[in-house]
């Protein structure tokens, strides 16, 4: 580790950012998993906008790529639409 004050600060900042990003990513992955196990269209349709919003926020923050976010939302929407009523 470097001895410069600016480098030490950068290490502290990057550690905080990494932990925050890991938290957001893990929370979103858990929400996606919970959405996938729902078997009623009503429940899944209610939860889908919140999960899509979480995915969009990950893409906006640069945690995931915007195309990955689009693919995730497309697959989740398709899954919800194929559920029987």
NORNOR-V8783 format. One record per residue. N is the residue number from 0. RES is the residue in one small letter. SS is DSSP state (H for helix, E for strand, C for the rest). PHI is phi in whole degrees, 0 to 359 (none if undefined). OMEGA is omega in whole degrees, -180 to 180 (none if undefined). Layout:
n,res,ss,phi,omega
N,RES,SS,PHI,OMEGA
N,RES,SS,PHI,OMEGA
This chain:
n,res,ss,phi,omega
0,x,C,none,-178
1,x,C,285,-177
2,x,C,260,-179
3,x,C,286,-178
4,x,H,297,-180
5,x,H,295,179
6,x,H,290,177
7,x,H,297,178
8,x,H,295,180
9,x,H,297,178
10,x,H,295,178
11,x,H,297,-179
12,x,H,295,-178
13,x,H,293,177
14,x,H,295,179
15,x,H,297,180
16,x,H,297,-179
17,x,H,298,179
18,x,H,296,179
19,x,H,296,180
20,x,H,296,178
21,x,H,296,179
22,x,H,296,-180
23,x,H,299,-179
24,x,H,296,-179
25,x,H,293,179
26,x,H,298,179
27,x,H,292,178
28,x,H,299,178
29,x,H,295,179
30,x,H,294,178
31,x,H,296,179
32,x,H,299,179
33,x,H,296,178
34,x,H,292,-178
35,x,H,293,-177
36,x,H,275,178
37,x,C,293,-176
38,x,C,245,176
39,x,C,249,-178
40,x,H,293,-179
41,x,H,297,-179
42,x,H,295,-179
43,x,H,291,179
44,x,H,294,178
45,x,H,288,-176
46,x,H,276,-175
47,x,H,301,-179
48,x,H,299,180
49,x,H,293,180
50,x,H,292,178
51,x,H,297,177
52,x,H,295,178
53,x,H,298,180
54,x,H,295,178
55,x,H,298,179
56,x,H,295,176
57,x,H,298,180
58,x,H,292,-180
59,x,H,295,-179
60,x,H,281,179
61,x,C,85,180
62,x,C,284,173
63,x,C,233,-180
64,x,C,285,-178
65,x,H,296,178
66,x,H,289,176
67,x,H,296,178
68,x,H,298,180
69,x,H,297,180
70,x,H,295,179
71,x,H,298,-179
72,x,H,295,179
73,x,H,297,-179
74,x,H,294,180
75,x,H,293,179
76,x,H,296,178
77,x,H,298,179
78,x,H,296,179
79,x,H,294,-178
80,x,H,292,-180
81,x,C,274,179
82,x,C,292,176
83,x,C,284,-178
84,x,C,287,none
